[in-house]
Amino acid sequence: MVQKVYLDSDVILDYLAERQPHDAAAVKIINLLEKREIQGFISSLIVWNLYYLLSKNVGATQARSILQKFRKLVHILPVTEETIDSALTSNMRDFEDSVQYFAFKKGKIDVFISRNTKDYPKNSTIIMTPNEFLKTIENTDIS
């Protein structure tokens, strides 16, 4: 069975904006998505954030073009009333992170990939950095 992964916005920006030195791991993960060896998921919230951040650097037209190409690689999870209510009542400090986390949980995704793992629940083994995730699949048949 193909593993389902949720990509936090920092991982996506590492890839799209070629942010070194983090882009190397992000590129490997995106390559796995392109080969359909894993399935990628993001929340609708991330799309808005990515557009905003990219458009500041490359302009609105280029940001849309970049996101249209990237969009073909991932499934978008909705941010529902339940997601927002869970985020509002959670103990997580960063509200945006909590929205992403609860969209991930509601979507029943296997792994949450973020460089900022400290921002998410500590007792969860399903939250990994890009490098940690890549290590887990090095010796595993992921298809």
TIDO-317806 format. One record per residue (C-alpha): residue in three letters; x negated, y negated, z. Coordinates in Angstrom, 1 decimal. Example, Ala and Ser with C-alpha at 12.3 -4.5 7.8 and 13.67 -1.06 7.14 Angstrom:
residues 2
NODE  aa     px     py     pz
NODE ALA  -12.3    4.5    7.8
NODE SER  -13.7    1.1    7.1
end
This chain:
residues 143
NODE  aa     px     py     pz
NODE MET    0.0    0.0    0.0
NODE VAL   -1.3   -3.5   -0.9
NODE GLN   -2.1   -5.6    2.2
NODE LYS   -0.1   -8.8    2.7
NODE VAL   -2.2  -11.8    3.8
NODE TYR   -1.1  -15.2    4.9
NODE LEU   -3.6  -18.0    3.9
NODE ASP   -3.9  -21.0    6.2
NODE SER   -4.3  -24.3    4.4
NODE ASP   -8.0  -24.6    5.4
NODE VAL   -8.9  -21.5    3.5
NODE ILE   -7.0  -22.7    0.4
NODE LEU   -8.6  -26.1    0.5
NODE ASP  -12.0  -24.4    0.9
NODE TYR  -11.3  -22.7   -2.4
NODE LEU   -9.5  -25.5   -4.3
NODE ALA  -11.9  -28.3   -3.2
NODE GLU  -15.0  -26.1   -3.2
NODE ARG  -15.8  -27.0    0.3
NODE GLN  -19.3  -25.6    1.1
NODE PRO  -20.3  -23.4    2.8
NODE HIS  -16.8  -22.0    3.4
NODE ASP  -15.8  -21.7   -0.3
NODE ALA  -17.8  -18.5   -0.8
NODE ALA  -15.5  -16.4    1.4
NODE ALA  -12.4  -18.2    0.1
NODE VAL  -13.4  -17.4   -3.5
NODE LYS  -13.7  -13.7   -2.6
NODE ILE  -10.2  -13.7   -1.1
NODE ILE   -8.8  -15.5   -4.1
NODE ASN  -10.5  -13.0   -6.4
NODE LEU   -8.7  -10.2   -4.5
NODE LEU   -5.4  -12.0   -5.1
NODE GLU   -6.1  -12.4   -8.8
NODE LYS   -6.9   -8.7   -9.1
NODE ARG   -3.7   -8.0   -7.2
NODE GLU   -5.7   -6.0   -4.6
NODE ILE   -3.9   -8.0   -1.9
NODE GLN   -0.8  -10.1   -1.8
NODE GLY   -1.0  -13.7   -0.8
NODE PHE    1.6  -15.7    1.1
NODE ILE    1.8  -19.3    2.2
NODE SER    4.6  -21.4    3.8
NODE SER    6.4  -24.1    1.9
NODE LEU    4.9  -26.6    4.4
NODE ILE    1.4  -25.8    3.1
NODE VAL    2.4  -26.8   -0.5
NODE TRP    3.2  -30.3    0.6
NODE ASN    0.1  -30.6    2.7
NODE LEU   -2.1  -29.3   -0.1
NODE TYR   -0.6  -31.8   -2.6
NODE TYR   -1.0  -34.7   -0.2
NODE LEU   -4.7  -33.9    0.5
NODE LEU   -5.6  -33.0   -3.1
NODE SER   -3.9  -36.1   -4.6
NODE LYS   -5.9  -38.3   -2.4
NODE ASN   -9.1  -36.9   -3.9
NODE VAL   -8.2  -36.1   -7.5
NODE GLY   -4.9  -38.0   -8.2
NODE ALA   -1.3  -36.9   -8.4
NODE THR   -1.4  -35.4  -11.9
NODE GLN   -4.5  -33.3  -11.3
NODE ALA   -3.2  -32.2   -7.8
NODE ARG    0.0  -30.9   -9.4
NODE SER   -1.9  -29.1  -12.1
NODE ILE   -4.2  -27.4   -9.5
NODE LEU   -1.2  -26.3   -7.4
NODE GLN    0.7  -25.0  -10.4
NODE LYS   -2.2  -22.7  -11.2
NODE PHE   -2.7  -21.7   -7.6
NODE ARG    1.0  -21.1   -7.1
NODE LYS    0.9  -18.2   -9.5
NODE LEU   -1.3  -16.3   -7.0
NODE VAL    0.9  -16.5   -3.9
NODE HIS    4.4  -16.1   -2.6
NODE ILE    6.0  -18.9   -0.7
NODE LEU    7.7  -18.2    2.6
NODE PRO   10.5  -20.6    3.6
NODE VAL   10.3  -22.8    6.7
NODE THR   13.7  -22.1    8.2
NODE GLU   15.6  -23.5   11.2
NODE GLU   14.5  -20.4   13.1
NODE THR   10.9  -21.1   12.2
NODE ILE   11.1  -24.8   13.3
NODE ASP   12.9  -23.8   16.6
NODE SER   10.2  -21.2   17.4
NODE ALA    7.5  -23.8   16.7
NODE LEU    9.2  -26.4   18.8
NODE THR    9.4  -24.1   21.8
NODE SER    6.0  -22.5   21.5
NODE ASN    3.0  -23.2   23.6
NODE MET    0.8  -23.9   20.6
NODE ARG   -0.8  -27.4   20.7
NODE ASP   -0.7  -28.1   17.0
NODE PHE    2.8  -28.3   15.7
NODE GLU    1.8  -27.7   12.0
NODE ASP   -0.2  -24.6   13.0
NODE SER    2.8  -23.3   15.0
NODE VAL    5.1  -23.7   12.0
NODE GLN    2.7  -21.8    9.9
NODE TYR    2.3  -19.1   12.5
NODE PHE    6.0  -18.6   12.9
NODE ALA    6.6  -18.5    9.1
NODE PHE    3.9  -15.8    9.0
NODE LYS    5.6  -13.8   11.8
NODE LYS    9.1  -14.1   10.2
NODE GLY    7.6  -13.0    6.9
NODE LYS    6.2   -9.8    8.4
NODE ILE    2.8  -10.3    6.8
NODE ASP   -0.1   -8.1    7.8
NODE VAL   -2.9  -10.6    8.4
NODE PHE   -3.1  -14.3    9.1
NODE ILE   -6.4  -15.8    7.6
NODE SER   -7.7  -19.1    9.0
NODE ARG  -11.0  -20.6    9.8
NODE ASN   -9.3  -22.1   12.9
NODE THR   -8.5  -18.9   14.7
NODE LYS   -8.8  -20.7   18.1
NODE ASP   -5.6  -22.6   17.3
NODE TYR   -3.5  -19.4   17.3
NODE PRO   -2.5  -16.9   19.9
NODE LYS   -5.6  -15.4   21.5
NODE ASN   -4.2  -11.9   22.0
NODE SER   -3.5  -11.3   18.3
NODE THR   -5.8   -9.0   16.3
NODE ILE   -4.0   -9.9   13.1
NODE ILE   -5.5  -13.4   13.0
NODE MET   -8.9  -13.4   11.3
NODE THR  -11.4  -15.7    9.8
NODE PRO  -12.0  -15.2    6.0
NODE ASN  -15.3  -13.4    6.8
NODE GLU  -13.7  -11.2    9.4
NODE PHE  -11.0  -10.2    6.9
NODE LEU  -13.5   -9.5    4.1
NODE LYS  -15.5   -7.3    6.5
NODE THR  -12.4   -5.2    7.2
NODE ILE  -11.8   -4.4    3.6
NODE GLU  -15.4   -3.8    2.5
NODE ASN  -15.2   -0.1    3.3
NODE THR  -11.5    0.3    2.9
NODE ASP   -9.5    1.3   -0.2
NODE ILE   -7.2   -1.7   -0.4
NODE SER   -5.1   -0.7   -3.3
end
